Amino acid sequence: MTENDFKEGMTVWLNEGSVPMSLKLKTPNNMWRCTWFIGANVKEWDFLPSQLTNEAPKGASVKDESDPF
């Protein structure tokens, strides 16, 4: 997947694995602002397109509440 294939609202993961995150917007510096939940708390961070994938990591759980960092 290339960075041009990403679209706002798409579900993505970090390449090395993470909780599912939503692409919120593309920033002026060509990063993607992602949002995700840890319990009832919304988290948000900017990632390079090269750090993201639209393929769920093996064994990924939608209910996984770990932080992607």
C-alpha angles and dihedrals in degrees: 000000000000125000089253089063093063116100133185111269094026118136113240141168133205111265091244092049135275143156115296111277133190122230104237102178145328111255125224089255091058097256125127119240107219129193129199140161129250101188105308093337122100115221127194135188140157119246135184113249089241089063093058137076134179091217116096113235115248110274093017115159124204087214093054105125099187121125113252091230 
